[in-house]
Amino acid sequence: MIGVLTHHWAKADRVDEAKKLLDGNGLAQSKAPGFVSRQTLYSTGDPTKITTLVVWTNNDIYDQWRASPERTVAMKGAEELWSKRPESERFHVA
């Protein structure tokens, strides 16, 4: 299994919209083959920082999700919500 940790920084005046968009993306992910689990973390030090940890069965499955039309629909308009580009890293789950 792999875990994908992604940090998102919402524009200060669009945090609620960013949370809704990421929740919708999480719902779409939960229906995808190979999805295992998802956690959303809200920073206690930066109210604009939203971090997600999503576990998938393997890298190939995650790459398929990234290229899927469902993801495209779920993340439509996301670029307008971020104050800087999201940062993502993959990890092996022990």
Secondary structure, 3 states (H helix, E strand, C coil): CEEEEEEEEECHHHHHHHHHHHHHHHHHHHCCCCEEEEEEEECCCCCCEEEEEEEECCHHHHHHHHCCHHHHHHCCCHHHCEEEEEEEEEEECC
